[in-house]
Amino acid sequence: MRVLVLGAGVAGVATAYYLHAQGHSVTVVDRQSGPARETSFANAGHVCPSYATPWAAPGMKMKSMKWIAAAWLLRQDTPLRYTPRLDPHQWRWLARWLGECNVARYAANKARMGRIARYSHAQLVTLRERLGISYEQTTRGNLQVFRDQAGLDNAGLAAQVLKDNGVDHQLMNVDECLAFEPALARSAIAGGLLLPCDETGNCQLFTQHLAEWLKTQGVIFRYDTAITCLRSDAGRLSAVETATGTLSADAYVLSCASGSFALGKQVGIALPVLPVKGFSITVPIAEPDKAPQGGIMDEALKVAISPMGDTLRAAGTALIGSNNTQVRSVDCNTPMRSLSTLFPGAGVLGHARFWAGLRPMTPDGAPIVGPTRYPNLFLATGGGSNGWTSACGVGRLAADAISGLPSEIAVEEFSVARFT
Ligand SMILES: Cc1cc2nc3c(=O)[nH]c(=O)nc-3n(C[C@H](O)[C@H](O)[C@H](O)COP(=O)(O)OP(=O)(O)OC[C@H]3O[C@@H](n4cnc5c(N)ncnc54)[C@H](O)[C@@H]3O)c2cc1C
């Protein structure tokens, strides 16, 4: 079959890989000049099957309101910020998100995110072994750190959930945290939770290597090609209009991150995918002895830190209501503060590169994958805050659905139909 993959982020390129492996003739289309130039470009790099958690959680309504109020009234640097817009899509999404903030929905959503994250991790390991791809990955486990006793108490609860779900983990006191990650500032932490199965890696490098390999195998990449319109005819997707002409295929995969909403709408598919802006800094390592050896999650500031080659990446903050990727250095204060207080002297902060990306978020945190009401249009989008972690699983599930193969985990629970 001739398949057009719309979007060359990590999810689109992973989908192209599995489609190619299943014998299809694949073309990938993207408006950028190369792969992974948007949200997959400079994310925090955590591949976290054990950590995968929805943002819609019990207690988040209150917490969000406090953060938003502090950001507005006190101009504080909070993990969540919100700019209201006259946009029905934003309001509908927020109403749905609030509806997910209860114990029952949280438990169901976390379990579902965990299923795709673990499946995706297994796919990633197989893929990298098969192709010999390396992407500055670390595989020693990620450490969640807590800055105070309250955070540590919550970690006790999280540990119980992990135990119930059979997820490997270890609660650690300060000495144990320092034995695992010697460069951590002792005075900054109260304890930690080690997740030995979690990893880090440079998502952009991974996607770029995978795209380069696919090119050698005959997969076509059409860059600098903005998709302007999806066309349907007689109940099927018939063509894709681009700035440089019309493209058609036997099947299509929509993998345009938060851009999927506008494109889906053109053919009557409502995708609750909202851009939630986040920021990262990338700094050269100043002194390797002072830098982390693996992934760190700073729970209090909601910042994830990863070593990436001779640099350190720190990323966080959720800004709802911004559709652009403009970034000012002040937007990156929280990642900067997290890195400099947990690992003082590790990075050359004066040489930080600042970046912003738009997480393609669904209200329940899980991606949207699989068929639509058009028999030849499929989805691989909505990876949200975990889109790097879930990309290979999303790609494999989407390809299986197109090929009519049975999927190894239930694709139905990632269907867009769950929102209707
Ligand atoms: C600050 C931050 C930190 C993060 N940290 C992590 C993390 O540690 N772990 C994790 O798992 N996830 C993380 N994420 C989330 C992760 O980066 C995303 O979920 C993931 O990169 C999404 O991949 P994607 O392929 O769906 O989207 P993208 O990489 O954005 O790809 C979509 C592609 O579609 C193209 N496109 C869109 N519209 C059009 C159009 N009209 N025409 C042509 N092309 C179009 C774009 O150019 C783009 O290349 C983070 C995100 C942010 C912002």
The ligand as an ORCA input file, in Angstrom:
! r2SCAN-3c Opt
* xyz 0 1
  C       9.370     21.192     27.446
  C       8.983     19.806     27.014
  C       9.561     18.706     27.636
  C       9.186     17.412     27.271
  N       9.793     16.354     27.871
  C       9.435     15.082     27.523
  C      10.065     13.971     28.125
  O      10.987     14.104     28.922
  N       9.641     12.726     27.790
  C       8.632     12.533     26.891
  O       8.253     11.382     26.663
  N       8.040     13.578     26.266
  C       8.420     14.834     26.559
  N       7.830     15.903     25.952
  C       6.758     15.657     24.972
  C       7.306     15.255     23.616
  O       8.351     16.113     23.246
  C       6.182     15.333     22.567
  O       5.022     14.680     23.006
  C       6.632     14.669     21.271
  O       7.831     15.219     20.814
  C       5.538     14.829     20.217
  O       5.983     14.212     19.043
  P       5.141     14.359     17.724
  O       5.861     13.632     16.660
  O       3.726     13.991     18.019
  O       5.111     15.939     17.468
  P       6.180     16.873     16.730
  O       7.562     16.494     17.068
  O       5.778     18.276     16.981
  O       5.949     16.506     15.217
  C       4.810     16.944     14.499
  C       5.305     17.327     13.132
  O       4.182     17.724     12.354
  C       4.574     18.793     11.538
  N       3.398     19.556     11.181
  C       2.452     20.056     12.003
  N       1.484     20.689     11.286
  C       1.859     20.579      9.985
  C       1.300     21.035      8.768
  N       0.152     21.720      8.715
  N       1.951     20.753      7.608
  C       3.109     20.028      7.618
  N       3.695     19.582      8.741
  C       3.071     19.852      9.908
  C       5.553     19.594     12.386
  O       6.437     20.342     11.578
  C       6.259     18.510     13.177
  O       7.488     18.143     12.605
  C       8.198     17.219     26.270
  C       7.660     18.318     25.616
  C       8.041     19.606     25.974
  C       7.462     20.780     25.248
*
